[in-house]
Amino acid sequence: MTGTVKWFNDAKGFGFITPEEGGKDIFCHHSAIKATGQRSLQ
């Protein structure tokens, strides 16, 4: 899945991604970010 970060709240650790293929925005929690030590999206 690829998309664009719509918004991400660093303090709360979650946000939404708009998928490139269209459809509803997808919820993203910091625990789902696979990069080591990352807790945010830009």
mmCIF entry with sequence, helices, sheets and N, C-alpha, C, O atoms, coordinates in Angstrom:
data_MODEL
# 
_entry.id   MODEL 
# 
_entity.id                         1 
_entity.type                       polymer 
_entity.pdbx_number_of_molecules   1 
# 
_entity_poly.entity_id                      1 
_entity_poly.type                           'polypeptide(L)' 
_entity_poly.nstd_linkage                   no 
_entity_poly.nstd_monomer                   no 
_entity_poly.pdbx_seq_one_letter_code       MTGTVKWFNDAKGFGFITPEEGGKDIFCHHSAIKATGQRSLQ 
_entity_poly.pdbx_seq_one_letter_code_can   MTGTVKWFNDAKGFGFITPEEGGKDIFCHHSAIKATGQRSLQ 
_entity_poly.pdbx_strand_id                 A 
# 
loop_
_entity_poly_seq.entity_id 
_entity_poly_seq.num 
_entity_poly_seq.mon_id 
_entity_poly_seq.hetero 
1 1  MET n 
1 2  THR n 
1 3  GLY n 
1 4  THR n 
1 5  VAL n 
1 6  LYS n 
1 7  TRP n 
1 8  PHE n 
1 9  ASN n 
1 10 ASP n 
1 11 ALA n 
1 12 LYS n 
1 13 GLY n 
1 14 PHE n 
1 15 GLY n 
1 16 PHE n 
1 17 ILE n 
1 18 THR n 
1 19 PRO n 
1 20 GLU n 
1 21 GLU n 
1 22 GLY n 
1 23 GLY n 
1 24 LYS n 
1 25 ASP n 
1 26 ILE n 
1 27 PHE n 
1 28 CYS n 
1 29 HIS n 
1 30 HIS n 
1 31 SER n 
1 32 ALA n 
1 33 ILE n 
1 34 LYS n 
1 35 ALA n 
1 36 THR n 
1 37 GLY n 
1 38 GLN n 
1 39 ARG n 
1 40 SER n 
1 41 LEU n 
1 42 GLN n 
# 
_struct_asym.id          A 
_struct_asym.entity_id   1 
# 
_struct_conf.conf_type_id            HELX_P 
_struct_conf.id                      HELX_P1 
_struct_conf.pdbx_PDB_helix_id       AA1 
_struct_conf.beg_label_comp_id       HIS 
_struct_conf.beg_label_asym_id       A 
_struct_conf.beg_label_seq_id        30 
_struct_conf.pdbx_beg_PDB_ins_code   ? 
_struct_conf.end_label_comp_id       ALA 
_struct_conf.end_label_asym_id       A 
_struct_conf.end_label_seq_id        32 
_struct_conf.pdbx_end_PDB_ins_code   ? 
_struct_conf.beg_auth_comp_id        HIS 
_struct_conf.beg_auth_asym_id        A 
_struct_conf.beg_auth_seq_id         30 
_struct_conf.end_auth_comp_id        ALA 
_struct_conf.end_auth_asym_id        A 
_struct_conf.end_auth_seq_id         32 
_struct_conf.pdbx_PDB_helix_class    5 
_struct_conf.details                 ? 
_struct_conf.pdbx_PDB_helix_length   3 
# 
_struct_conf_type.id          HELX_P 
_struct_conf_type.criteria    ? 
_struct_conf_type.reference   ? 
# 
_struct_sheet.id               AA1 
_struct_sheet.type             ? 
_struct_sheet.number_strands   3 
_struct_sheet.details          ? 
# 
loop_
_struct_sheet_order.sheet_id 
_struct_sheet_order.range_id_1 
_struct_sheet_order.range_id_2 
_struct_sheet_order.offset 
_struct_sheet_order.sense 
AA1 1 2 ? anti-parallel 
AA1 2 3 ? anti-parallel 
# 
loop_
_struct_sheet_range.sheet_id 
_struct_sheet_range.id 
_struct_sheet_range.beg_label_comp_id 
_struct_sheet_range.beg_label_asym_id 
_struct_sheet_range.beg_label_seq_id 
_struct_sheet_range.pdbx_beg_PDB_ins_code 
_struct_sheet_range.end_label_comp_id 
_struct_sheet_range.end_label_asym_id 
_struct_sheet_range.end_label_seq_id 
_struct_sheet_range.pdbx_end_PDB_ins_code 
_struct_sheet_range.beg_auth_comp_id 
_struct_sheet_range.beg_auth_asym_id 
_struct_sheet_range.beg_auth_seq_id 
_struct_sheet_range.end_auth_comp_id 
_struct_sheet_range.end_auth_asym_id 
_struct_sheet_range.end_auth_seq_id 
AA1 1 GLY A 3  ? ASN A 9  ? GLY A 3  ASN A 9  
AA1 2 PHE A 14 ? PRO A 19 ? PHE A 14 PRO A 19 
AA1 3 ILE A 26 ? HIS A 29 ? ILE A 26 HIS A 29 
# 
loop_
_atom_site.group_PDB 
_atom_site.id 
_atom_site.type_symbol 
_atom_site.label_atom_id 
_atom_site.label_alt_id 
_atom_site.label_comp_id 
_atom_site.label_asym_id 
_atom_site.label_entity_id 
_atom_site.label_seq_id 
_atom_site.pdbx_PDB_ins_code 
_atom_site.Cartn_x 
_atom_site.Cartn_y 
_atom_site.Cartn_z 
_atom_site.occupancy 
_atom_site.B_iso_or_equiv 
_atom_site.pdbx_formal_charge 
_atom_site.auth_seq_id 
_atom_site.auth_comp_id 
_atom_site.auth_asym_id 
_atom_site.auth_atom_id 
_atom_site.pdbx_PDB_model_num 
ATOM 1   N N  . MET A 1 1  ? 0.840   -1.163 0.000  1.00 0.00 ? 1  MET A N  1 
ATOM 2   C CA . MET A 1 1  ? 0.000   0.000  0.000  1.00 0.00 ? 1  MET A CA 1 
ATOM 3   C C  . MET A 1 1  ? 0.892   1.235  0.000  1.00 0.00 ? 1  MET A C  1 
ATOM 4   O O  . MET A 1 1  ? 1.850   1.323  0.768  1.00 0.00 ? 1  MET A O  1 
ATOM 5   N N  . THR A 1 2  ? 0.570   2.174  -0.858 1.00 0.00 ? 2  THR A N  1 
ATOM 6   C CA . THR A 1 2  ? 1.262   3.455  -0.874 1.00 0.00 ? 2  THR A CA 1 
ATOM 7   C C  . THR A 1 2  ? 0.234   4.564  -0.787 1.00 0.00 ? 2  THR A C  1 
ATOM 8   O O  . THR A 1 2  ? -0.909  4.406  -1.216 1.00 0.00 ? 2  THR A O  1 
ATOM 9   N N  . GLY A 1 3  ? 0.651   5.682  -0.231 1.00 0.00 ? 3  GLY A N  1 
ATOM 10  C CA . GLY A 1 3  ? -0.263  6.806  -0.094 1.00 0.00 ? 3  GLY A CA 1 
ATOM 11  C C  . GLY A 1 3  ? 0.458   8.017  0.442  1.00 0.00 ? 3  GLY A C  1 
ATOM 12  O O  . GLY A 1 3  ? 1.684   8.038  0.556  1.00 0.00 ? 3  GLY A O  1 
ATOM 13  N N  . THR A 1 4  ? -0.325  9.027  0.769  1.00 0.00 ? 4  THR A N  1 
ATOM 14  C CA . THR A 1 4  ? 0.187   10.288 1.272  1.00 0.00 ? 4  THR A CA 1 
ATOM 15  C C  . THR A 1 4  ? -0.322  10.498 2.691  1.00 0.00 ? 4  THR A C  1 
ATOM 16  O O  . THR A 1 4  ? -1.502  10.289 2.975  1.00 0.00 ? 4  THR A O  1 
ATOM 17  N N  . VAL A 1 5  ? 0.575   10.912 3.576  1.00 0.00 ? 5  VAL A N  1 
ATOM 18  C CA . VAL A 1 5  ? 0.163   11.203 4.947  1.00 0.00 ? 5  VAL A CA 1 
ATOM 19  C C  . VAL A 1 5  ? -0.757  12.417 4.918  1.00 0.00 ? 5  VAL A C  1 
ATOM 20  O O  . VAL A 1 5  ? -0.353  13.501 4.498  1.00 0.00 ? 5  VAL A O  1 
ATOM 21  N N  . LYS A 1 6  ? -1.986  12.231 5.363  1.00 0.00 ? 6  LYS A N  1 
ATOM 22  C CA . LYS A 1 6  ? -2.950  13.335 5.420  1.00 0.00 ? 6  LYS A CA 1 
ATOM 23  C C  . LYS A 1 6  ? -2.641  14.204 6.634  1.00 0.00 ? 6  LYS A C  1 
ATOM 24  O O  . LYS A 1 6  ? -2.542  15.427 6.524  1.00 0.00 ? 6  LYS A O  1 
ATOM 25  N N  . TRP A 1 7  ? -2.490  13.571 7.779  1.00 0.00 ? 7  TRP A N  1 
ATOM 26  C CA . TRP A 1 7  ? -2.025  14.236 9.005  1.00 0.00 ? 7  TRP A CA 1 
ATOM 27  C C  . TRP A 1 7  ? -1.565  13.177 9.983  1.00 0.00 ? 7  TRP A C  1 
ATOM 28  O O  . TRP A 1 7  ? -2.002  12.027 9.937  1.00 0.00 ? 7  TRP A O  1 
ATOM 29  N N  . PHE A 1 8  ? -0.663  13.592 10.879 1.00 0.00 ? 8  PHE A N  1 
ATOM 30  C CA . PHE A 1 8  ? -0.146  12.691 11.900 1.00 0.00 ? 8  PHE A CA 1 
ATOM 31  C C  . PHE A 1 8  ? 0.141   13.504 13.147 1.00 0.00 ? 8  PHE A C  1 
ATOM 32  O O  . PHE A 1 8  ? 0.851   14.508 13.088 1.00 0.00 ? 8  PHE A O  1 
ATOM 33  N N  . ASN A 1 9  ? -0.410  13.073 14.285 1.00 0.00 ? 9  ASN A N  1 
ATOM 34  C CA . ASN A 1 9  ? -0.219  13.753 15.558 1.00 0.00 ? 9  ASN A CA 1 
ATOM 35  C C  . ASN A 1 9  ? 0.911   13.051 16.309 1.00 0.00 ? 9  ASN A C  1 
ATOM 36  O O  . ASN A 1 9  ? 0.726   11.955 16.837 1.00 0.00 ? 9  ASN A O  1 
ATOM 37  N N  . ASP A 1 10 ? 2.087   13.693 16.353 1.00 0.00 ? 10 ASP A N  1 
ATOM 38  C CA . ASP A 1 10 ? 3.243   13.084 17.030 1.00 0.00 ? 10 ASP A CA 1 
ATOM 39  C C  . ASP A 1 10 ? 2.981   12.826 18.507 1.00 0.00 ? 10 ASP A C  1 
ATOM 40  O O  . ASP A 1 10 ? 3.399   11.801 19.044 1.00 0.00 ? 10 ASP A O  1 
ATOM 41  N N  . ALA A 1 11 ? 2.295   13.747 19.160 1.00 0.00 ? 11 ALA A N  1 
ATOM 42  C CA . ALA A 1 11 ? 2.045   13.619 20.600 1.00 0.00 ? 11 ALA A CA 1 
ATOM 43  C C  . ALA A 1 11 ? 1.162   12.411 20.912 1.00 0.00 ? 11 ALA A C  1 
ATOM 44  O O  . ALA A 1 11 ? 1.374   11.726 21.913 1.00 0.00 ? 11 ALA A O  1 
ATOM 45  N N  . LYS A 1 12 ? 0.180   12.154 20.061 1.00 0.00 ? 12 LYS A N  1 
ATOM 46  C CA . LYS A 1 12 ? -0.738  11.031 20.295 1.00 0.00 ? 12 LYS A CA 1 
ATOM 47  C C  . LYS A 1 12 ? -0.312  9.765  19.566 1.00 0.00 ? 12 LYS A C  1 
ATOM 48  O O  . LYS A 1 12 ? -0.786  8.675  19.890 1.00 0.00 ? 12 LYS A O  1 
ATOM 49  N N  . GLY A 1 13 ? 0.581   9.896  18.581 1.00 0.00 ? 13 GLY A N  1 
ATOM 50  C CA . GLY A 1 13 ? 1.118   8.723  17.899 1.00 0.00 ? 13 GLY A CA 1 
ATOM 51  C C  . GLY A 1 13 ? 0.209   8.094  16.869 1.00 0.00 ? 13 GLY A C  1 
ATOM 52  O O  . GLY A 1 13 ? 0.304   6.891  16.625 1.00 0.00 ? 13 GLY A O  1 
ATOM 53  N N  . PHE A 1 14 ? -0.674  8.871  16.255 1.00 0.00 ? 14 PHE A N  1 
ATOM 54  C CA . PHE A 1 14 ? -1.517  8.326  15.201 1.00 0.00 ? 14 PHE A CA 1 
ATOM 55  C C  . PHE A 1 14 ? -1.886  9.392  14.182 1.00 0.00 ? 14 PHE A C  1 
ATOM 56  O O  . PHE A 1 14 ? -1.707  10.588 14.414 1.00 0.00 ? 14 PHE A O  1 
ATOM 57  N N  . GLY A 1 15 ? -2.408  8.929  13.041 1.00 0.00 ? 15 GLY A N  1 
ATOM 58  C CA . GLY A 1 15 ? -2.840  9.834  11.985 1.00 0.00 ? 15 GLY A CA 1 
ATOM 59  C C  . GLY A 1 15 ? -3.538  9.055  10.888 1.00 0.00 ? 15 GLY A C  1 
ATOM 60  O O  . GLY A 1 15 ? -3.976  7.923  11.095 1.00 0.00 ? 15 GLY A O  1 
ATOM 61  N N  . PHE A 1 16 ? -3.639  9.675  9.713  1.00 0.00 ? 16 PHE A N  1 
ATOM 62  C CA . PHE A 1 16 ? -4.341  9.055  8.593  1.00 0.00 ? 16 PHE A CA 1 
ATOM 63  C C  . PHE A 1 16 ? -3.533  9.183  7.313  1.00 0.00 ? 16 PHE A C  1 
ATOM 64  O O  . PHE A 1 16 ? -2.843  10.178 7.094  1.00 0.00 ? 16 PHE A O  1 
ATOM 65  N N  . ILE A 1 17 ? -3.629  8.165  6.473  1.00 0.00 ? 17 ILE A N  1 
ATOM 66  C CA . ILE A 1 17 ? -2.970  8.116  5.173  1.00 0.00 ? 17 ILE A CA 1 
ATOM 67  C C  . ILE A 1 17 ? -4.053  8.060  4.104  1.00 0.00 ? 17 ILE A C  1 
ATOM 68  O O  . ILE A 1 17 ? -5.015  7.302  4.231  1.00 0.00 ? 17 ILE A O  1 
ATOM 69  N N  . THR A 1 18 ? -3.899  8.872  3.037  1.00 0.00 ? 18 THR A N  1 
ATOM 70  C CA . THR A 1 18 ? -4.800  8.827  1.891  1.00 0.00 ? 18 THR A CA 1 
ATOM 71  C C  . THR A 1 18 ? -4.176  7.889  0.860  1.00 0.00 ? 18 THR A C  1 
ATOM 72  O O  . THR A 1 18 ? -3.097  8.184  0.345  1.00 0.00 ? 18 THR A O  1 
ATOM 73  N N  . PRO A 1 19 ? -4.832  6.759  0.543  1.00 0.00 ? 19 PRO A N  1 
ATOM 74  C CA . PRO A 1 19 ? -4.250  5.797  -0.394 1.00 0.00 ? 19 PRO A CA 1 
ATOM 75  C C  . PRO A 1 19 ? -4.181  6.355  -1.818 1.00 0.00 ? 19 PRO A C  1 
ATOM 76  O O  . PRO A 1 19 ? -5.096  7.049  -2.261 1.00 0.00 ? 19 PRO A O  1 
ATOM 77  N N  . GLU A 1 20 ? -3.088  6.049  -2.534 1.00 0.00 ? 20 GLU A N  1 
ATOM 78  C CA . GLU A 1 20 ? -2.926  6.506  -3.915 1.00 0.00 ? 20 GLU A CA 1 
ATOM 79  C C  . GLU A 1 20 ? -3.993  5.933  -4.836 1.00 0.00 ? 20 GLU A C  1 
ATOM 80  O O  . GLU A 1 20 ? -4.415  6.597  -5.783 1.00 0.00 ? 20 GLU A O  1 
ATOM 81  N N  . GLU A 1 21 ? -4.431  4.711  -4.571 1.00 0.00 ? 21 GLU A N  1 
ATOM 82  C CA . GLU A 1 21 ? -5.415  4.066  -5.438 1.00 0.00 ? 21 GLU A CA 1 
ATOM 83  C C  . GLU A 1 21 ? -6.844  4.520  -5.151 1.00 0.00 ? 21 GLU A C  1 
ATOM 84  O O  . GLU A 1 21 ? -7.793  4.027  -5.760 1.00 0.00 ? 21 GLU A O  1 
ATOM 85  N N  . GLY A 1 22 ? -6.991  5.457  -4.226 1.00 0.00 ? 22 GLY A N  1 
ATOM 86  C CA . GLY A 1 22 ? -8.318  5.981  -3.896 1.00 0.00 ? 22 GLY A CA 1 
ATOM 87  C C  . GLY A 1 22 ? -8.949  5.212  -2.752 1.00 0.00 ? 22 GLY A C  1 
ATOM 88  O O  . GLY A 1 22 ? -8.370  4.258  -2.231 1.00 0.00 ? 22 GLY A O  1 
ATOM 89  N N  . GLY A 1 23 ? -10.119 5.631  -2.375 1.00 0.00 ? 23 GLY A N  1 
ATOM 90  C CA . GLY A 1 23 ? -10.824 4.999  -1.272 1.00 0.00 ? 23 GLY A CA 1 
ATOM 91  C C  . GLY A 1 23 ? -10.722 5.826  -0.005 1.00 0.00 ? 23 GLY A C  1 
ATOM 92  O O  . GLY A 1 23 ? -10.213 6.947  -0.012 1.00 0.00 ? 23 GLY A O  1 
ATOM 93  N N  . LYS A 1 24 ? -11.215 5.255  1.078  1.00 0.00 ? 24 LYS A N  1 
ATOM 94  C CA . LYS A 1 24 ? -11.232 5.952  2.361  1.00 0.00 ? 24 LYS A CA 1 
ATOM 95  C C  . LYS A 1 24 ? -9.830  6.079  2.943  1.00 0.00 ? 24 LYS A C  1 
ATOM 96  O O  . LYS A 1 24 ? -8.959  5.246  2.692  1.00 0.00 ? 24 LYS A O  1 
ATOM 97  N N  . ASP A 1 25 ? -9.626  7.139  3.727  1.00 0.00 ? 25 ASP A N  1 
ATOM 98  C CA . ASP A 1 25 ? -8.365  7.321  4.436  1.00 0.00 ? 25 ASP A CA 1 
ATOM 99  C C  . ASP A 1 25 ? -8.154  6.155  5.396  1.00 0.00 ? 25 ASP A C  1 
ATOM 100 O O  . ASP A 1 25 ? -9.111  5.578  5.914  1.00 0.00 ? 25 ASP A O  1 
ATOM 101 N N  . ILE A 1 26 ? -6.889  5.819  5.624  1.00 0.00 ? 26 ILE A N  1 
ATOM 102 C CA . ILE A 1 26 ? -6.527  4.671  6.453  1.00 0.00 ? 26 ILE A CA 1 
ATOM 103 C C  . ILE A 1 26 ? -5.881  5.160  7.747  1.00 0.00 ? 26 ILE A C  1 
ATOM 104 O O  . ILE A 1 26 ? -4.954  5.970  7.725  1.00 0.00 ? 26 ILE A O  1 
ATOM 105 N N  . PHE A 1 27 ? -6.384  4.657  8.871  1.00 0.00 ? 27 PHE A N  1 
ATOM 106 C CA . PHE A 1 27 ? -5.836  4.977  10.187 1.00 0.00 ? 27 PHE A CA 1 
ATOM 107 C C  . PHE A 1 27 ? -4.445  4.365  10.314 1.00 0.00 ? 27 PHE A C  1 
ATOM 108 O O  . PHE A 1 27 ? -4.226  3.228  9.895  1.00 0.00 ? 27 PHE A O  1 
ATOM 109 N N  . CYS A 1 28 ? -3.513  5.105  10.884 1.00 0.00 ? 28 CYS A N  1 
ATOM 110 C CA . CYS A 1 28 ? -2.155  4.601  11.107 1.00 0.00 ? 28 CYS A CA 1 
ATOM 111 C C  . CYS A 1 28 ? -1.725  4.922  12.534 1.00 0.00 ? 28 CYS A C  1 
ATOM 112 O O  . CYS A 1 28 ? -1.716  6.083  12.942 1.00 0.00 ? 28 CYS A O  1 
ATOM 113 N N  . HIS A 1 29 ? -1.370  3.883  13.290 1.00 0.00 ? 29 HIS A N  1 
ATOM 114 C CA . HIS A 1 29 ? -0.879  4.036  14.660 1.00 0.00 ? 29 HIS A CA 1 
ATOM 115 C C  . HIS A 1 29 ? 0.637   3.863  14.644 1.00 0.00 ? 29 HIS A C  1 
ATOM 116 O O  . HIS A 1 29 ? 1.161   3.090  13.842 1.00 0.00 ? 29 HIS A O  1 
ATOM 117 N N  . HIS A 1 30 ? 1.348   4.574  15.520 1.00 0.00 ? 30 HIS A N  1 
ATOM 118 C CA . HIS A 1 30 ? 2.817   4.513  15.522 1.00 0.00 ? 30 HIS A CA 1 
ATOM 119 C C  . HIS A 1 30 ? 3.350   3.097  15.690 1.00 0.00 ? 30 HIS A C  1 
ATOM 120 O O  . HIS A 1 30 ? 4.461   2.808  15.246 1.00 0.00 ? 30 HIS A O  1 
ATOM 121 N N  . SER A 1 31 ? 2.596   2.219  16.313 1.00 0.00 ? 31 SER A N  1 
ATOM 122 C CA . SER A 1 31 ? 3.059   0.838  16.505 1.00 0.00 ? 31 SER A CA 1 
ATOM 123 C C  . SER A 1 31 ? 3.113   0.064  15.183 1.00 0.00 ? 31 SER A C  1 
ATOM 124 O O  . SER A 1 31 ? 3.746   -0.990 15.114 1.00 0.00 ? 31 SER A O  1 
ATOM 125 N N  . ALA A 1 32 ? 2.454   0.576  14.131 1.00 0.00 ? 32 ALA A N  1 
ATOM 126 C CA . ALA A 1 32 ? 2.460   -0.088 12.829 1.00 0.00 ? 32 ALA A CA 1 
ATOM 127 C C  . ALA A 1 32 ? 3.608   0.386  11.939 1.00 0.00 ? 32 ALA A C  1 
ATOM 128 O O  . ALA A 1 32 ? 3.802   -0.153 10.849 1.00 0.00 ? 32 ALA A O  1 
ATOM 129 N N  . ILE A 1 33 ? 4.372   1.384  12.385 1.00 0.00 ? 33 ILE A N  1 
ATOM 130 C CA . ILE A 1 33 ? 5.493   1.898  11.600 1.00 0.00 ? 33 ILE A CA 1 
ATOM 131 C C  . ILE A 1 33 ? 6.676   0.955  11.800 1.00 0.00 ? 33 ILE A C  1 
ATOM 132 O O  . ILE A 1 33 ? 7.130   0.759  12.928 1.00 0.00 ? 33 ILE A O  1 
ATOM 133 N N  . LYS A 1 34 ? 7.171   0.377  10.723 1.00 0.00 ? 34 LYS A N  1 
ATOM 134 C CA . LYS A 1 34 ? 8.183   -0.681 10.789 1.00 0.00 ? 34 LYS A CA 1 
ATOM 135 C C  . LYS A 1 34 ? 9.614   -0.171 10.953 1.00 0.00 ? 34 LYS A C  1 
ATOM 136 O O  . LYS A 1 34 ? 10.485  -0.951 11.337 1.00 0.00 ? 34 LYS A O  1 
ATOM 137 N N  . ALA A 1 35 ? 9.890   1.092  10.680 1.00 0.00 ? 35 ALA A N  1 
ATOM 138 C CA . ALA A 1 35 ? 11.257  1.616  10.784 1.00 0.00 ? 35 ALA A CA 1 
ATOM 139 C C  . ALA A 1 35 ? 11.695  1.661  12.252 1.00 0.00 ? 35 ALA A C  1 
ATOM 140 O O  . ALA A 1 35 ? 10.945  2.125  13.110 1.00 0.00 ? 35 ALA A O  1 
ATOM 141 N N  . THR A 1 36 ? 12.882  1.190  12.531 1.00 0.00 ? 36 THR A N  1 
ATOM 142 C CA . THR A 1 36 ? 13.411  1.136  13.892 1.00 0.00 ? 36 THR A CA 1 
ATOM 143 C C  . THR A 1 36 ? 13.490  2.524  14.513 1.00 0.00 ? 36 THR A C  1 
ATOM 144 O O  . THR A 1 36 ? 14.085  3.438  13.942 1.00 0.00 ? 36 THR A O  1 
ATOM 145 N N  . GLY A 1 37 ? 12.891  2.669  15.676 1.00 0.00 ? 37 GLY A N  1 
ATOM 146 C CA . GLY A 1 37 ? 12.966  3.920  16.418 1.00 0.00 ? 37 GLY A CA 1 
ATOM 147 C C  . GLY A 1 37 ? 12.044  5.024  15.928 1.00 0.00 ? 37 GLY A C  1 
ATOM 148 O O  . GLY A 1 37 ? 12.026  6.109  16.510 1.00 0.00 ? 37 GLY A O  1 
ATOM 149 N N  . GLN A 1 38 ? 11.285  4.776  14.879 1.00 0.00 ? 38 GLN A N  1 
ATOM 150 C CA . GLN A 1 38 ? 10.394  5.812  14.346 1.00 0.00 ? 38 GLN A CA 1 
ATOM 151 C C  . GLN A 1 38 ? 9.057   5.789  15.067 1.00 0.00 ? 38 GLN A C  1 
ATOM 152 O O  . GLN A 1 38 ? 8.528   4.728  15.399 1.00 0.00 ? 38 GLN A O  1 
ATOM 153 N N  . ARG A 1 39 ? 8.519   6.985  15.304 1.00 0.00 ? 39 ARG A N  1 
ATOM 154 C CA . ARG A 1 39 ? 7.223   7.117  15.944 1.00 0.00 ? 39 ARG A CA 1 
ATOM 155 C C  . ARG A 1 39 ? 6.374   8.153  15.231 1.00 0.00 ? 39 ARG A C  1 
ATOM 156 O O  . ARG A 1 39 ? 5.325   8.557  15.733 1.00 0.00 ? 39 ARG A O  1 
ATOM 157 N N  . SER A 1 40 ? 6.829   8.586  14.051 1.00 0.00 ? 40 SER A N  1 
ATOM 158 C CA . SER A 1 40 ? 6.163   9.671  13.351 1.00 0.00 ? 40 SER A CA 1 
ATOM 159 C C  . SER A 1 40 ? 6.191   9.435  11.845 1.00 0.00 ? 40 SER A C  1 
ATOM 160 O O  . SER A 1 40 ? 6.995   8.655  11.335 1.00 0.00 ? 40 SER A O  1 
ATOM 161 N N  . LEU A 1 41 ? 5.302   10.121 11.151 1.00 0.00 ? 41 LEU A N  1 
ATOM 162 C CA . LEU A 1 41 ? 5.264   10.119 9.686  1.00 0.00 ? 41 LEU A CA 1 
ATOM 163 C C  . LEU A 1 41 ? 5.264   11.554 9.202  1.00 0.00 ? 41 LEU A C  1 
ATOM 164 O O  . LEU A 1 41 ? 4.789   12.451 9.899  1.00 0.00 ? 41 LEU A O  1 
ATOM 165 N N  . GLN A 1 42 ? 5.798   11.775 8.001  1.00 0.00 ? 42 GLN A N  1 
ATOM 166 C CA . GLN A 1 42 ? 5.795   13.113 7.409  1.00 0.00 ? 42 GLN A CA 1 
ATOM 167 C C  . GLN A 1 42 ? 5.199   13.059 6.034  1.00 0.00 ? 42 GLN A C  1 
ATOM 168 O O  . GLN A 1 42 ? 5.104   14.086 5.362  1.00 0.00 ? 42 GLN A O  1 
# 
